């Protein structure tokens, strides 16, 4: 069963308090999303570590209910 967009956003915002999360359903099927996440806590971290933090926030749903998630992460400028 696909994962609702609001559930994805809520999980990320819960794990990364204060994050600005913009999620787009790329195919209209609730399975293929693109997310842009701006979070102060990403400051000084590698892109890999930033993405790991987002995947950790999704608590194992990636690859199951959530089929595809393209990420663009950054710290505020």
C-alpha positions as CSV (number, residue, x, y, z in Angstrom):
1,X,0.0,0.0,0.0
2,X,1.4,3.4,-0.9
3,X,2.4,5.8,1.8
4,X,0.4,9.1,2.1
5,X,2.4,12.3,1.5
6,X,1.4,13.9,4.8
7,X,2.7,10.8,6.7
8,X,6.1,11.2,5.0
9,X,6.2,14.9,5.8
10,X,5.2,14.3,9.4
11,X,7.8,11.7,9.9
12,X,10.6,13.9,8.6
13,X,9.4,17.0,10.5
14,X,9.2,14.9,13.7
15,X,12.7,13.6,13.3
16,X,14.1,16.9,12.1
17,X,12.4,19.7,14.1
18,X,12.2,23.0,12.3
19,X,12.9,21.4,8.9
20,X,11.3,23.0,5.9
21,X,9.9,20.0,3.9
22,X,8.5,20.3,0.3
23,X,7.2,17.0,-1.0
24,X,6.0,16.4,-4.6
25,X,4.3,13.3,-5.9
26,X,6.2,12.9,-9.1
27,X,3.9,10.3,-10.8
28,X,0.6,10.8,-9.1
29,X,0.7,7.3,-7.7
30,X,1.8,8.0,-4.0
31,X,4.8,5.8,-4.7
32,X,7.3,8.2,-6.4
33,X,8.2,11.3,-4.5
34,X,10.7,14.1,-4.7
35,X,11.5,16.0,-1.5
36,X,13.4,19.2,-0.9
37,X,14.4,19.5,2.8
38,X,16.1,22.5,4.3
39,X,17.3,21.9,7.9
40,X,19.7,23.8,10.2
41,X,20.9,20.5,11.5
42,X,22.4,19.6,8.1
43,X,25.0,22.4,8.4
44,X,28.5,21.1,8.0
45,X,27.3,17.6,7.1
46,X,28.1,15.7,3.9
47,X,25.2,15.1,1.5
48,X,25.4,11.4,2.3
49,X,25.0,12.1,6.1
50,X,22.1,14.4,5.3
51,X,20.3,11.8,3.3
52,X,21.0,9.1,5.9
53,X,19.2,11.4,8.5
54,X,16.2,11.6,6.2
55,X,16.1,7.8,5.6
56,X,16.4,7.3,9.4
57,X,13.4,9.6,9.9
58,X,11.4,7.3,7.6
59,X,11.9,4.4,10.1
60,X,12.4,1.6,7.5
61,X,9.5,2.5,5.2
62,X,11.8,3.3,2.3
63,X,11.7,0.4,-0.2
64,X,8.4,-0.9,1.3
65,X,5.4,1.4,1.4
66,X,7.6,4.2,0.0
67,X,9.0,3.0,-3.3
68,X,11.1,6.0,-4.5
69,X,12.2,9.2,-2.9
70,X,14.5,11.7,-4.7
71,X,16.2,13.9,-2.2
72,X,17.6,17.4,-2.3
73,X,18.9,18.5,1.1
74,X,20.6,21.6,2.4
75,X,21.1,23.8,5.4
76,X,19.6,27.3,5.3
77,X,21.7,30.0,3.6
